[in-house]
Amino acid sequence: MSGTGDKIKGKANEAMGSAKQTAGKAMDDKSMQADGAMQEAKGKGQGMVGEAKDKVDDAREELQEQREKRDSA
């Protein structure tokens, strides 16, 4: 359950959202700016989900290591 995929998707959405905002500002298109802001926010959320998944995986691995140490003692 690695969070790498979520973090990659998140970075891509952040970059695309930022680009849309910049293009929207250049064209004075408020709708495009808003879409870009929403996409960037979505990307940040995806990145946070990825980080959370990685933390869960790390905790699971740590728990497994502790169990193995306990069982071998």
C-alpha positions as CSV (number, residue, x, y, z in Angstrom):
1,M,0.0,0.0,0.0
2,S,2.8,2.4,-0.9
3,G,2.0,6.0,-1.1
4,T,4.4,6.7,-3.9
5,G,1.7,6.6,-6.6
6,D,-0.4,9.1,-4.7
7,K,2.5,11.4,-4.2
8,I,3.4,11.3,-7.9
9,K,-0.2,12.0,-8.9
10,G,-0.3,14.7,-6.4
11,K,2.8,16.4,-7.7
12,A,1.5,16.2,-11.2
13,N,-1.8,17.7,-10.2
14,E,-0.1,20.5,-8.3
15,A,2.1,21.3,-11.3
16,M,-0.8,21.3,-13.7
17,G,-2.9,23.3,-11.4
18,S,-0.2,25.9,-11.0
19,A,0.2,26.1,-14.8
20,K,-3.5,26.6,-15.2
21,Q,-3.5,29.4,-12.7
22,T,-0.6,31.1,-14.5
23,A,-2.3,30.7,-17.9
24,G,-5.6,31.9,-16.4
25,K,-3.9,35.0,-15.0
26,A,-2.2,35.7,-18.4
27,M,-5.5,35.4,-20.2
28,D,-7.5,37.1,-17.5
29,D,-9.6,34.0,-17.3
30,K,-11.0,33.7,-13.7
31,S,-12.6,30.3,-14.4
32,M,-9.3,28.8,-15.5
33,Q,-7.6,30.3,-12.4
34,A,-10.2,28.7,-10.2
35,D,-9.9,25.4,-11.9
36,G,-6.1,25.6,-11.5
37,A,-6.4,26.4,-7.8
38,M,-8.8,23.4,-7.3
39,Q,-6.5,21.1,-9.2
40,E,-3.5,22.3,-7.2
41,A,-5.4,21.7,-3.9
42,K,-6.4,18.3,-5.1
43,G,-2.7,17.5,-5.7
44,K,-1.8,18.6,-2.3
45,G,-4.4,16.4,-0.8
46,Q,-3.2,13.4,-2.9
47,G,0.3,14.1,-1.6
48,M,-0.9,14.0,2.0
49,V,-2.7,10.7,1.3
50,G,0.5,9.3,0.0
51,E,2.4,10.5,3.0
52,A,-0.2,8.9,5.3
53,K,0.0,5.6,3.5
54,D,3.8,5.6,3.8
55,K,3.5,6.3,7.6
56,V,1.0,3.4,8.0
57,D,3.4,1.1,6.0
58,D,6.3,2.2,8.2
59,A,4.3,1.6,11.4
60,R,3.2,-1.8,10.1
61,E,6.8,-2.8,9.3
62,E,8.0,-1.6,12.8
63,L,5.2,-3.7,14.4
64,Q,6.2,-6.7,12.4
65,E,9.8,-6.4,13.4
66,Q,8.9,-6.1,17.0
67,R,6.8,-9.2,16.8
68,E,9.6,-11.1,15.1
69,K,12.0,-10.0,17.9
70,R,9.6,-11.0,20.6
71,D,8.8,-14.4,19.0
72,S,12.5,-15.2,18.5
73,A,13.4,-14.4,22.1
